[in-house]
Amino acid sequence: MRLVKARVQNYRSIVDSGEFDVERLKTILVGPNEAGKTVLLKALQQLNKPEDIDGFDALRDYPRSKYNDITSGKVKPESIEVVTGYFELEEDDKQLIPTEFHNCKYKLYRTLSNNSYHSLIDAPSKIIVKDVNKSLIRMASHMDKQYANTSVVEASVKPSDALKEINGEWGESDILSVEMSEFLKKWLDENYEFVEEGNETEEARHSELLNKIKCNKNHDDVLNILGKRVPVLIMFNNYFNVKPLIHLEHLAQRVEQNLLDDKYYDYGNLCLLKLLGFTARELATLGSTTSPSINDKEALKLYRDKLDSRSYQLNAASVRLTKEIRSVWMPNPNRPEADKLKVTADGQYLKVVVEDDLGVEVELDQRSEGFQWLVSFFVVFFSEATDKHKNAILLLDEPGMSLHALKQRDFRDTISRLSEKNQTLFSTHSPFLVGPNELDIVRVVEMASREVGTTVHTTLSSEDPAGMLPLQEALGYDLASSLFSQQRNLVLEGITDYWYIEATSELLKESDDVTLNEKIALVFANTAGKVVYYATILHAHKLKVAALLDSDNAGDQAAQQENLVHALGNKNILRTKDFCSIEKAEIEDLLRNTLVLIAKEEFGVDVSAIAAQQSNRPIVELFSKEISGFSKYKLAKAYIRWTRTKTANDLDPCELVQWRKLIEQINKSLK
C-alpha cells in the first residue's frame, strides 16, 4: 500500500494541519524554522511506528494550550484523533482480496490514547437489515407453503416463526454483524429443504441472500488483511548517527542501568547492534573473555564458535550495508566515495570503518558527512524495518544538511533513488534539495500563529514569505546557472506553461516519433511582460531564442513589443492560437478536452457540455467562471499526475495533432 493523503491534528504545535496529498515516490516539506516540519513527521510515524518507538503521551504531545480540556475531563484521550492516513492499494494488495474491493482506499487513524481504527473508502457498502428484510420475508413465505405441504415435518417450528425468533428485535438500519449473519445462514441452511425444487426465482433468492450475508464478513476480512499490510514508517534525523567507535562495556552498562537519558546519542549504535543480532552485553562479554586452555577442547571449540559467529554476522551486515549504499550513493562513478564498509570487533571496541579503492581502511567519521549520514540511515532503516523494509515509508528530517551546496544537488538524486523502493517524505530548508521539476511535489508547512498552529499547504502558497524562500532560491539558482548554459532556449510565460510542455513532451517521447529537442532549455519568465527581458538578455549572449506566448491580451502586448520582435524576429515568436482554432487561446487550450476530464476529477465539476457549446471560449476562462476556487496551478499539477500513468494515445486525437505541430515548430525555430 502507498500513503496518498494524510492529516495531523491535536499534536504539539499542530491544531489541524488539514488534509494534504502525499506523492507516490517523493514528497518534500519546506517551511521556516519552528513551522512544525519535524513535528509533522513525528506524528506521521505514529500511523505504524517501529516497535521500540514510544507512542503518544497526552502530557507531552497534546497541545499545551488545550491540555486543561483533558485534566478537566472535557475531552478524553481515546476520543482525540491525532494522525490519519489514507492508503492506495497496489497490485500485490489486490491479489489478496475479492475483486469488488480492488478500487477502495484504506483509512487508518490513531488517537491520543494510542488506539487505532481503520475503515474502507469507496468499498461495497455494508449490508444492513433493510437490505435483506424483504427477501427474507418472501423467502420465509415461500418456505411456509412448502412446510405446510410436507407430510412429515421434522422441524418443530415453521420457517417464518423461526425467522421471527432470530430477527424480531433487529432494526432496519442495523448493520449485519458476524453473529447476525451466522444466525441467518443457519436459518437458510436448515430450511433449504423447503425451497421448491425447480423454482428458479426462489433458488436465486436463496443464493442471493447467502451472498449478501457474506458481504460484511468479506468487508471485515479485507480490513484485517490490509491492516497487516500497512507500511511501517521509519523516521531518521541527523541525531541518529552511528558512532565510528563504540566501547561495548560502557554501552552495556548504560543500557543495564537505564542511563540512556539522551536516547539520540546511543540510538544509532543500538540500531547497529540490533542489525548485527547482538546485545551490547553479549559482545562486551565476548570481548573480555580470555581464551580457554588448549587442553580444554570442548571449551576451546565453544569459544571459537562464538568468535566465528560474531565474525560471520559482522561480515554479513557489512556486505549488506555496502550493497545498499552503493546502489544509491554514486557521486562520481570514476572515483567511488567508498569501496567497502566494514563492521569489526576488537576487544571492547566495535568499529565502523571504510575501505577505499586503494585498500586503505579509515574510520567512518573521516569520510564525508553525507556518507556518514547515509551509513547511519541504512543502519537505522534495516534495524527498525526488519523484514518489512520493502514495505516501509521513509521520513527524513533535514537530510544532507552538512553537505556542500553542489553536493546537495547530487544528494537530491540519492533521495530519488531511495524513493523508488520506499515512498519518502522529507523536510528541508535547502533550495538545492528541491529540483526545478519537483515543485509539484512540494508541500509548504507554516505556522501563521500559535492559535492556528502548523498547517500544510497543498499549493505553492504561504502567508509567510520565509516558507517560500527555498523554492524561490531553488528556481533562482537553477535559472541563473542554466540561463546561459544552453545554446537553444524557449522562453515561456509561466511555470504552468513549463509543466505542460515538459509533461506532454515526455508523454510523446515514450510513444511517438515527435519529441522536443533535448538540447532546448525551457525558461519561464513568470509573466508575459517579462518574456521580453529574458529573450533580450539571451539574444545578447548570441544564443538561439524563441518565445511561446498565449494569445490573450497580455500575450498580444508582449508579442508586439519592438525589442522582442527585433531580438527574435516574427518567426521565433510563437503564439498558442497558431496551433488550435481558439482565437484567444492559452496553452491549456491545446489540451482542452483532456483538461475538462481532469478538472471533473480534481474539482468535482463537469463543464464538458458548456465547453462544447462555447467551443471558441478559452478553457481557463470557462473553468474560472464555472468552478469555485479554480486554480491554474492545481489544474497543471493534476495534469502532471495524470501523465504519469497515461500514454500519448490517451490524449484526444485533435490534441495530439496540435502538440505535434507545436513541438515540431519549436524544434524548427531553434534548429
N, C-alpha and C positions, 0 to 999 in steps of 0.2 A: 504494500500500500504506500501511497505517497500523500504527504500533507499538502493540501491545496488551499486551505484557509485557516486562520487562527484568530483568537481573541483572548485578551487577558483583562481581568477585572479584579478589583479589590486586593491588589498585591503591592505593598510598599508604596512606591511613587505613582503607581498606576491605579486610577479610579476606574477607567474604562478605555482601553486602547482603541476600541472599535474593531470591527472585523477587517482583516487585511489579507490580501491574496499572497500565497506562497508559490514561488515559481517551481517548475518541475525539477530543475537542476540546481540553480544557484539564486539566492535572494540576498540582496545587500541592504543593510540597515545603516543609514547615515544620520547624523544629528550632532548638535553641540554637546559639550560636557554637561553632565547632570540631566540630560534629557530623558534617560531611562533605558538606554540600549541594553546594558548588561542585565538590568532587572528583567527586561522583556525576555531575554534569552534564558535566564534562570527559571522564570515562570514556565516557559515553553518546555523546558526539560522535564518538568513535573508531569507532563502528559504520560510519559512512560520512561521513568528515570532508571539508571542502573541501580542495582540492589543496595550498594553501600552509600548512596547519596541520600541525605536527610530529606524528609518530606516537609510539608508546610508546618509552620509553627505560628499559631494565631497571635501570640505575644510579639513575635519578631516580624511577621510577614504581613499582618493586616494593616492597612493604612493607619498611622498613628492618630491622625485627626478623627478617625471614626471608631477608635478602639473602645470608647465608652459604650458604644452600641452593644458590644459583646459582654462587657462586665455588668451592664445593667440588664442583660437578658433580652434586650430589644431584638437582637438577631442571634442566631445560633451558628457556630462554625459549619455544622453539617449542611446548612441551607445556603451557604455563601459560595457561589460559583467563582472560581478563580481563573482557570485556564480551559479553553475549549479548542479542540482541533477537528477539522473536517478532512477526511481522507478519501482519496480516489482509489478505486480498485484497479489492480494491474492483472495481467493475464494469468499469472500463477495463482492469484487470489480467486479469480473467477472459475478456475478449474475445480475448486473445492466446494463450490456452492451451486444450487439449482440455477438454471438459465434465467428464470424470471427475476433473479436478484442481481444480474450482471450489471445493470445500469444504475444501481443505487450507490449512495455515498455513506460512509461510516462516520458517525459523530461520536466524539468522546469528550467528556469534561470531568474535571476534578474539583472537589470542594475544598474549603479551608481545613476541613477535618480529615483530609486525605482519602475520602471516599470517591470512587469513580462510578460514572454512569455512562451508558452508551445506548445508541439508537441508530436506526437506519433512515436515510433520507431518500425519497423517490423509490422506495421499495413497495412491493404489493401491500395494500392496507391490511391491517389485522382484521380477522373475521370477528364480528360481534354477533350477539344472539339474533338481532334483527335480520342479519344476512342469511340465516338458516331456518328461521322460525316458520315461514310459510311452507317451505319444502318439507320440514319435519311434520307439520300438521297434515299436509296432503299425503305424506308417506304413511303416517300413522292411520289415517282414514282408510287408505288402501289396504293396509295390513289388517285392520279390524275386519274388513269384509272377508278376507281370506281366512282369518281366525275363526269367524262365525261359521264358515262353510266347512271347517275341518271337523271331521267326525271324532278324531282322537286328539284332544288338545292337551299337550304336555305342559304348556305354560299355565301358570296359575293366574296370571294377570294378562288381560288383553293388551296389545301394543300401545294404544293411546293412553291407557291408565298408567302403564309402566313409564311412558314418556313424561306424564304429569308429575310422577314421583321424582323424576330427575330434574326437570326444568321448571317446576312450579313456582319457584321463588326467584328465578332469573329475570333481570330487567332487560329490555330490548337493547339497551346501549352498553350492556356488559360485554367486555371482551372475553372471548372463549379462552379460559385458562387451560393449562395442560390437564388438570383434573376434570374439568367440564368436558373437554374433548374425549377423554378416556371413557367417561360415562356414556357419551353419545355413541362412540364407536362400539362399546359393549352392547348397547341397545340395538344398534343397526345389525350387528353380527348375530345376536341372539334371536332376532326377529326376521332374519333374512328368509327363512323358510316360508314366511307369509307374503313374500313378493311373488305375484303371479308369474309363473313361468311363461316366457314368450312375450310378456308385456314390456315392450322396448322403452316406453315412456317411464315406467316405474323403475326398470332396471337402470336407466340413465340417471334418474333422480337419486337412486341409492348410491351409485358411483360418484355422482357429483357431491353428495353430502359427505361421503368418506374423504374425498379430495379436499373439500373446504375445511373440514375439522382438522386436517393435517397441516393446513397453511400456517397456523400460528406456531406450531412446533417447528416447522421449517424456518420461520422467522427467527425464533429463539436459537435454533441450531446455527443459523448463519451468523447471528450476533456472537455466539460463543466461538465459532471458528475464526471470525475476523478479530475478535478481542485478543486472541492468542497471537495474531499476526501484526499487531501494532508495532511499528518500528521503535526500537529503543533510541532515545535522544541523548547524545553524548556531548557534553559541553566542555570546551577546552579554552583556558585563557593563559596568559603569559606567566602566571604564578605557578603553573604546574610543571615547570621544567624539571627534567631528570638531572640529578647531580652527577657529574662525571666520576666522582669518587665517594663511595658510601662506606662508612665504618659500621659494620654489621652489628657488633656488640652494642654500640651506642644506640643504634636504631632499635634493636631488640629491646633494650631497657626502656626506651621511651614508649614503645608500644605496650610492654607489660605493665609499666607504671602509669599508663594512661596520661603521659605527659605531652601528647600531641596537640597542645593548645593551638599552635599555628599549623593548622591542617594543610595549608597550602605548601608549607616548607617541605613536608615529607610526602605529600600526596603523589608526586611523580615517582618518587622512589618506591613507595608502597605498591603503586601500579606496576612498576617494573618487576618487583618480587612476585606479585600476583601472576604476571605474564610468564615468569620463569617457572612457576609452580612450587615455590619455596616460601617459607616464612623467614623473617629476619633471624629468628632464634635457631632454626634448622641450619642455616648457612653459618651463623656465628659459632654454633657448637661444633660443626664440622671443621671450621677454620681453626679452632683451638684444640682439636683432638690430635694427640700425638699418635704416631704410627705404632701399632701393636708389635709385640715381639715377633721376630722372624720365625720363632718356634711355634707360635700360636697360629696355625694355618687357617683355622676357621675364622678367627677374629681378623686376621690379615685380609682374608677374602672379603669379609663383610665391609671392612674399611675401604678396600679397593673398589668394591661395587658402588659404595656411596660416592666416592670421588668420581668414578666414571659416570654415574647417573647425573651428578651435578654438571660435569663437563659436557655431556651429550645434550642436556636440556639448555645449557647456556649457548651451545653451538646452534641448536635448532632455532632458538629465539633470535640469535644474531643473523642467521640466514634469512629468516622471515622478515625481520626489520629491514635488512639490506635490500631484499627484493622489492618490498613495498616502497621504500624511499627512492630507489632507482626509477620506479615506474612514474613518479610524479616530479622528482627533483632533477630537472635537466637544464641547468642554467647555461651550460656550454658543452655540447656533445664532443668537442675536440679537447676539452680539458675538464674531466669529471671532477665534481666537487668532492666526491668520496668514492672510494672503490669498495671498501668493505667496512661494515660496522661490527664491532666485536664486544661482547659482554664477557668479562673474565673475572674469576675469583682468585684472590691471592691472600691467603691467611684471613685476616679480619676485614679485608677490603674487597668490595665489589666495584669493578672498574668498567666504565664505558669508554672504549677507545675507537678511533677511526684509522684504518689503514689506507693511505693514499696510493696513487698509481705507482709510486716509487717503492712501495712496500714498507714505508715508514709509519709507525704507529704513534699517534698523539691522542691526548685526552680530548674528550668531546668538547670541553669548554675552550679549546684552542681553534675550533672550527668557527665558521661564521655564525652569527646569532640566528639567522634564518634557518640554517641547517640544524642547529641545536633545537630550535622551536619545532621543526618537523620531526626530529627523532623523538622528542618528548611527546608530541602529539600522537604519533603512532603507538608509543608505549601505552599511553592512557587509552587510546582508541581500542586497541586489541584486548587490553585487560578488562575494560569496562563492558565492551560489547560481547566478549567471549565468543560463543558460536553464533551470535546474532549480528556480527559486524556487516554481513551482506545486506541486512535489513535495518541499518542504523541511519539516523538523521544526525548530521554534524552541526553543532552550534559553536561557532568560533568567535571569541571575543577579542577584537582588535588584533588579528593575526599579522605577523610580519612587521610590526611597528619598529623593530630595531634595524630593519634593512635600509640600505641606501635607497633614495627615491627611484632611481632607474632599476634597481634590483627588485623593488616592489612591483614594478610593471611586469617583470619576469615571473614574480611570485603569483601575480594575478592568474597566469596560465596554470600554475601549480594548483591553485584552488579550483580552477575549472576542471582540471583532470581529476581531482578528488571528487568533485560533484558528479562526474559521470557514473561513478559507482555508488556514491552515497549523497543523497539530497543534502544540500548545505545552505545554512543561513549564517551570515557573518556580519559583524558590526565593524565600522571603520571610520576614521577621521581623514584617512589619506586619499587624496584625489588620484593617486597612482594605482590604487586597488579598484578603481571604477573605470572600466573601459568606455570609450566613446560610443560603442554599440551596445552598452549594457544599461543605459538609462531606463529602459523599460522594466528592468528587474530591481530597481532601486525603490526602497521604502524610506520615507523621511520620518524620523522619530523626533518629536519635540515636546516640550512642556511649556505651554503658553503661560500657565500659572499653577501654583500648588493646588488651588481649588479644582481646576480642571484635570490636573495630573498629566501623565505621559499619554500621548496619542500617536497613532501611526497613520500617516497619510498614504493612501494608495495612488495618489497622483503626485507629480513633482510640484508640490506647493508647501509652503510653510510660512507661518506668521513671523518666525524668527529667521532673519537672513543668514544667521550662522548655520542653520540647518541645511541650507542650500550651498554653503561655501565649498564643500568638497566637490560637488557636481560642477559648479562654476569653474573651479580651478582645474578639474579634470578636462572639461571642454576647452578651457583657455589654453592649457598646456598642449593638448593634442592638436589644437588648431595652430598654435604658434610653432610647434615642431614639424607639423606636416604642411603648413601653408605654402612653403616654398620648396618642398621636397619632391613634389610630383610635377612632371613635365606637362601633364594634362589635368585640367581642373574644371569641374562642373559646379557652378555656384548656384545654390538653391535659396529659396526664401526663408525656410524654417526647418526645425528639426523633424517635424512630421513629414515634410517632403523627403528628407533624408531617409526616414524609416520606410516610407512607401517604396522608394526606388531601391533601396538596399534589399528589403524583404522580397519584393517582386522579382528583382534580378536573380536572387538566389533560387527562387521558385522556378524561374525559367531555365536557369543553368542546369538543374537536375533532369529536366525532361525536354529540353528544346535546344535547337541549334543557334538561337539568338540569345546572346548574353552580353552584359555590359563589360566593356574592356576593363580588365583588372588593373590596368595602369592608370585608370581615371580616378582621381581623388574627388570625393563628394564633400563640398564645403558649404555649410549653411550659414546665412548671414543674419538670421533671427527676424528680419523684416524685409519686405520688398525694397524699401527705401535704402537699405544698407547694401543691397546687392551691387550697386554701382561702385561703392568704395572697395569692396573685396575684389571685384573684377578689375578695377583700375590698378590696384596695387599688384595683383598677379600679372597683369599685362605688362606693367612697367618692368617686371623682372624677366621679361621675354619668355613667359610661359604661355602655353596654349590654354585658352579660357573660353568657356561657353556658359551661358546662364539660362536657367529654366524659370520662367515667371508664370504665375497664374494669370488668367485673363480677366480678373476682377479690376476694380478701379485702381487699387494700389499697384497691381502689376502693370496696368496701362501707363501709369505715371512714370514708373521706373523704366519701362521699355522705351519711353520717349525722351529720356534724358540724353542730352548731347554727348556727355562724357562716356556713357555706356555704349552708345552707337559708335562713337569714334574708336573706343578701345576694342570692341568685339566685332563690329560690323553687323549688319542686319541678319546675316545668315547664322551667326552664332548666338543670337538672342531667340531662344525657343519659347514658344507660348503654348500653354496647355490646350487652347482652343484649336490648334492646328492638328491635334491628334484625336479629337472627338467632335461631335456635332453640336455641342452646347456653346453658345456664344460667350458666356461669362464663366467658362469652365475653370475650376480649380483642379489640383492634381487628384483630389478624391473622385472627381467625375470620370476619371479613367478607370475607376473600379466601382462604378455606380451600383450595379446590380449586386455585386458581392457584398459591398458595404451595407446595402439595405438588409441583407440577410444577417450580417454580423451585428448590425445595430439592433435588430429584433431580439437577438440572443443576449446582447450586452445590456441594453436599456429596457427590454421588455415591451417595445413599441413597434408595431408593424406599419411601415409607411409605404409599402410596396404599391398599394392602389393609388395613393396620391402621387408617388414618384412616376407611375405610368401615365397618369393624367397630365402631369406637369413635366413632361419629358425634357423641356428646354430650361428648366429651372435648376440652378446649381444645387447639388445634393446636400452640401453643408448648410446652405441657407434653409433648405427644407427641413433638415434634421433640427436645426436651431429653433425653428418655428414649432415643430410638432413634438419634439422630445424635451420634456422638462429636465433641466440640469445637464443638457448635452455638452460634451467636451470633445473637441477635435483630438486632443491628446489621448483621451481614453479610447476613442474610436481607433486611432492609429495603433495604439498598444494592443487592442483586441485583434486587429488585423495581423500584427506580427505573430501573436499566439496562434491564430488561425493558420498561417502559412507553415507553421512548424509541423503540422500533421496533414498537410494537403500537398497536392502536386499542381502543376500548371493546368492540367486538364480540369481541375475543379473551378477554375475561373470561367466566367461567362465567355463564350466564343468571341463576342464582339470586343470584350476587354482584352483578350489575347491578341487580337489584331491591333488594337490601339497601343498596347505596350510593346509589341514587336516593332511597330512603326516608330515609337518614341525612342527605344533603345538603339535601333538602327541609326536614327538621326543623331543621337548623342555621339555614338561611335564615329559617325561620318564627320561631324563637326570638329571632333578632337582627334582626327586621324593623324 
